Amino acid sequence: MARSPFGWSYPPGAAGDPNAPYNQSDPPCDVCHLAADDCICPECKVCHEIGRKECYDDFVGRIRSHGLCLSHAQEISRAEFDVAEARQNLQDAEMVLHQLKEYD
């Protein structure tokens, strides 16, 4: 593989490779569980980062955190994520049950 002036490059035609770093989507926020572009978390006044669980009293306790508390909107967003995840888990369990009954 040829080396470009910018480091290693993918071979011709690999632009559609789903494993390429530029084709990876950003993970959701650890705190509000929204997409990175839709994150509603404020910037921490101590470390100046957004969406770090370590900054919130709700996750690590007041002694080690940076003093942030979840807002009402963040709590709603987290609850919506939990409900969606529970629905997905229920659908998965129902599918397994259905498959087990078919092979009975």
DOTORKE-499977 format. One record per residue (C-alpha): residue in one letter; chain; x negated, y negated, z. Coordinates in steps of 0.02 Angstrom, whole numbers, padded with zeros to 5 digits. Each point is the difference from the previous one (the first is absolute). Last residue first. Layout:
N
residu:A&chaine:A&x:X&y:Y&z:Z
...
# end
This chain:
104
residu:D&chaine:A&x:02077&y:01335&z:01006
residu:Y&chaine:A&x:-00105&y:-00085&z:-00133
residu:E&chaine:A&x:00130&y:-00134&z:-00033
residu:K&chaine:A&x:00024&y:-00032&z:00186
residu:L&chaine:A&x:-00184&y:-00036&z:00023
residu:Q&chaine:A&x:00002&y:-00120&z:-00147
residu:H&chaine:A&x:00148&y:-00095&z:00073
residu:L&chaine:A&x:-00084&y:-00009&z:00170
residu:V&chaine:A&x:-00160&y:-00067&z:-00079
residu:M&chaine:A&x:00100&y:-00130&z:-00096
residu:E&chaine:A&x:00094&y:-00051&z:00158
residu:A&chaine:A&x:-00166&y:-00020&z:00092
residu:D&chaine:A&x:-00070&y:-00111&z:-00138
residu:Q&chaine:A&x:00159&y:-00105&z:-00003
residu:L&chaine:A&x:-00009&y:-00020&z:00189
residu:N&chaine:A&x:-00183&y:-00052&z:-00009
residu:Q&chaine:A&x:00043&y:-00128&z:-00134
residu:R&chaine:A&x:00143&y:-00069&z:00105
residu:A&chaine:A&x:-00115&y:-00010&z:00152
residu:E&chaine:A&x:-00130&y:-00095&z:-00102
residu:A&chaine:A&x:00132&y:-00123&z:-00062
residu:V&chaine:A&x:00063&y:-00025&z:00179
residu:D&chaine:A&x:-00178&y:-00027&z:00067
residu:F&chaine:A&x:-00037&y:-00126&z:-00140
residu:E&chaine:A&x:00160&y:-00096&z:00039
residu:A&chaine:A&x:-00049&y:-00001&z:00185
residu:R&chaine:A&x:-00174&y:-00068&z:-00042
residu:S&chaine:A&x:00077&y:-00138&z:-00108
residu:I&chaine:A&x:00125&y:-00045&z:00136
residu:E&chaine:A&x:-00139&y:-00008&z:00131
residu:Q&chaine:A&x:-00105&y:-00110&z:-00116
residu:A&chaine:A&x:00147&y:-00117&z:-00027
residu:H&chaine:A&x:00029&y:-00013&z:00188
residu:S&chaine:A&x:-00182&y:-00046&z:00025
residu:L&chaine:A&x:-00125&y:00124&z:00069
residu:C&chaine:A&x:-00115&y:-00072&z:00133
residu:L&chaine:A&x:-00175&y:-00068&z:-00027
residu:G&chaine:A&x:-00118&y:-00012&z:00150
residu:H&chaine:A&x:-00167&y:00048&z:-00078
residu:S&chaine:A&x:00011&y:00175&z:00071
residu:R&chaine:A&x:-00113&y:00089&z:00126
residu:I&chaine:A&x:00077&y:-00053&z:00166
residu:R&chaine:A&x:00178&y:-00031&z:-00061
residu:G&chaine:A&x:00036&y:00176&z:-00058
residu:V&chaine:A&x:-00054&y:00089&z:-00157
residu:F&chaine:A&x:00155&y:00014&z:-00111
residu:D&chaine:A&x:00130&y:-00125&z:00061
residu:D&chaine:A&x:-00135&y:-00122&z:00059
residu:Y&chaine:A&x:-00044&y:-00028&z:-00183
residu:C&chaine:A&x:-00172&y:-00043&z:-00073
residu:E&chaine:A&x:-00059&y:00181&z:-00009
residu:K&chaine:A&x:00146&y:00040&z:-00116
residu:R&chaine:A&x:-00081&y:-00105&z:-00136
residu:G&chaine:A&x:00121&y:-00078&z:-00125
residu:I&chaine:A&x:-00089&y:-00162&z:-00041
residu:E&chaine:A&x:-00177&y:-00049&z:00048
residu:H&chaine:A&x:-00062&y:-00162&z:00077
residu:C&chaine:A&x:-00092&y:00092&z:00141
residu:V&chaine:A&x:00064&y:-00105&z:00147
residu:K&chaine:A&x:00146&y:-00103&z:-00070
residu:C&chaine:A&x:00072&y:00154&z:-00085
residu:E&chaine:A&x:00082&y:-00043&z:-00165
residu:P&chaine:A&x:00187&y:00029&z:00000
residu:C&chaine:A&x:00080&y:00161&z:-00061
residu:I&chaine:A&x:00136&y:-00011&z:-00133
residu:C&chaine:A&x:-00083&y:00113&z:-00128
residu:D&chaine:A&x:00083&y:-00009&z:-00172
residu:D&chaine:A&x:-00158&y:00004&z:-00108
residu:A&chaine:A&x:-00079&y:00135&z:00109
residu:A&chaine:A&x:00157&y:00109&z:-00012
residu:L&chaine:A&x:00102&y:00006&z:00159
residu:H&chaine:A&x:-00035&y:00114&z:00148
residu:C&chaine:A&x:00013&y:-00146&z:00124
residu:V&chaine:A&x:-00154&y:00047&z:00104
residu:D&chaine:A&x:-00110&y:00116&z:-00104
residu:C&chaine:A&x:00035&y:-00098&z:-00160
residu:P&chaine:A&x:00035&y:00110&z:-00150
residu:P&chaine:A&x:-00143&y:00078&z:-00099
residu:D&chaine:A&x:-00063&y:-00094&z:-00152
residu:S&chaine:A&x:00033&y:00088&z:-00164
residu:Q&chaine:A&x:-00137&y:00095&z:-00089
residu:N&chaine:A&x:-00022&y:-00026&z:-00188
residu:Y&chaine:A&x:-00153&y:-00113&z:00019
residu:P&chaine:A&x:-00089&y:00134&z:00101
residu:A&chaine:A&x:00021&y:00130&z:-00138
residu:N&chaine:A&x:00094&y:00153&z:00063
residu:P&chaine:A&x:00152&y:-00032&z:-00111
residu:D&chaine:A&x:-00111&y:00006&z:-00156
residu:G&chaine:A&x:00083&y:-00115&z:-00127
residu:A&chaine:A&x:-00158&y:-00099&z:-00035
residu:A&chaine:A&x:-00096&y:00162&z:-00031
residu:G&chaine:A&x:00006&y:-00016&z:-00189
residu:P&chaine:A&x:-00184&y:-00044&z:-00019
residu:P&chaine:A&x:-00104&y:00069&z:00145
residu:Y&chaine:A&x:00016&y:-00081&z:00171
residu:S&chaine:A&x:-00135&y:-00122&z:00050
residu:W&chaine:A&x:-00149&y:00015&z:00114
residu:G&chaine:A&x:-00080&y:-00162&z:00055
residu:F&chaine:A&x:00033&y:-00176&z:-00065
residu:P&chaine:A&x:-00146&y:-00004&z:-00124
residu:S&chaine:A&x:00072&y:00160&z:-00076
residu:R&chaine:A&x:-00074&y:00173&z:00025
residu:A&chaine:A&x:00032&y:00128&z:-00132
residu:M&chaine:A&x:00070&y:00169&z:00048
# end
